[in-house]
Amino acid sequence: MIMDAFAPKLQQLLHRIAKAIDRRQSPVQSAVTLIAVSKTQSSQSVSELASLGQIDFGENYVQEGIAKVQALKPSFPHLVWHMIGPLQSNKTRLVAQHFDWVHTIDRLKIAQRLSEQRPSTSKPLQVLIQVNIDDETSKSGVHPSQLLALALSIKDLPSIELRGLMCIPAQGSVQAFAQMAHLFQLLNAHQLALDVLSMGMSHDFEAAIEHGASHVRVGSALFGPRVSSQID
Ligand SMILES: *Cc1c(COP(=O)(O)O)cnc(C)c1O
């Protein structure tokens, strides 16, 4: 896409985010971070968005993401990279070395490996626990009943910092956002001091914000539809 095409899309998205924040019943967090989900998009597209001031980018696939991190680093060293795809244990080292955030922690072992493999010269990896909020067998994420135990077991790992929760609700599941907000409060009642709720995608980010999302992950509303031959 040419640069001129991104500017109005980004502006419109930021405007819709601001409007959704205004509609919140009680302002849980005031700011919302837009994560531009750049999976399957070119480094060139990322670079154009970065030139417009976009800072946070989300990637689903480890190798593809690292290629972009490295391509963009010389011109845009301040970008913040989020791993938002499922993470297998044989990929944790690469993620610990190249990403700033991981949204998809769903078991202790992955968190331990990321903490051990985080380079000592980097600041702690910022992590979120993915919650399987609609209890779908096809989805990754921890079951809500096991969330507190997992959060307590990873909060003291030295080189990662537990910041909050992430979910990918079932299509059309609006109550999932309210349930996430409830779990978030519940964990904070246990002194976990979480400040990040990553929820909402192109089709539902406004509802997510109304329920207290602090980070929304938006791909197609910004980049247009993904090429169908590529895996989603
Ligand atoms: C692809 C993806 C998104 C963005 O989806 P869109 O519908 O294109 O906005 C957000 N979160 C995760 C985890 C994804 O895999």
The ligand as an SDF file (V2000), in Angstrom:
LIG
                    3D

 15 15  0  0  0  0  0  0  0  0999 V2000
   -4.4430  -11.7570   13.4190 C   0  0  0  0  0  0  0  0  0  0  0  0
   -4.6340  -11.4040   14.8590 C   0  0  0  0  0  0  0  0  0  0  0  0
   -5.1680  -10.1500   15.2350 C   0  0  0  0  0  0  0  0  0  0  0  0
   -5.6690   -9.1100   14.2330 C   0  0  0  0  0  0  0  0  0  0  0  0
   -6.8020   -9.5660   13.5960 O   0  0  0  0  0  0  0  0  0  0  0  0
   -7.6790   -8.5910   12.6480 P   0  0  0  0  0  0  0  0  0  0  0  0
   -9.0010   -9.2320   12.6320 O   0  0  0  0  0  0  0  0  0  0  0  0
   -7.0060   -8.5890   11.3320 O   0  0  0  0  0  0  0  0  0  0  0  0
   -7.6810   -7.2570   13.2870 O   0  0  0  0  0  0  0  0  0  0  0  0
   -5.2530   -9.8680   16.5930 C   0  0  0  0  0  0  0  0  0  0  0  0
   -4.8520  -10.7470   17.5240 N   0  0  0  0  0  0  0  0  0  0  0  0
   -4.3520  -11.9520   17.2080 C   0  0  0  0  0  0  0  0  0  0  0  0
   -3.9320  -12.8670   18.2920 C   0  0  0  0  0  0  0  0  0  0  0  0
   -4.2320  -12.3190   15.8720 C   0  0  0  0  0  0  0  0  0  0  0  0
   -3.7440  -13.5290   15.5620 O   0  0  0  0  0  0  0  0  0  0  0  0
  1  2  1  0
  2  3  1  0
  2 14  2  0
  3  4  1  0
  3 10  2  0
  4  5  1  0
  5  6  1  0
  6  7  2  0
  6  8  1  0
  6  9  1  0
 10 11  1  0
 11 12  2  0
 12 13  1  0
 12 14  1  0
 14 15  1  0
M  END
$$$$
